[in-house]
């Protein structure tokens, strides 16, 4: 996972979520876009499909599984 990736991940309950990692000025949370410096984006950076990553939140540590990684077509 690197800048520009769209990541589909599963939380501990098996629910799927999708986010796209963009620049600070481009990210729009209403469109499931996050900044590359956000905690969730930083957790996913350099991971691969099938990897589990740890996301530290105020509610505790969450384990997320990277299900799919896609990039926009050039």
CORLIN-V774235 format. One record per run of one state. SS is the DSSP state (H for helix, E for strand, L for the rest). FROM is the first residue (numbers start at 1). LEN is the number of residues. If there is no record, write none. Layout:
ss->SS from->FROM len->LEN
ss->SS from->FROM len->LEN
This chain:
ss->L from->1 len->5
ss->E from->6 len->5
ss->L from->11 len->5
ss->E from->16 len->7
ss->L from->23 len->6
ss->H from->29 len->3
ss->L from->32 len->1
ss->E from->33 len->3
ss->L from->36 len->3
ss->H from->39 len->6
ss->L from->45 len->7
ss->E from->52 len->6
ss->L from->58 len->2
ss->E from->60 len->11
ss->L from->71 len->4
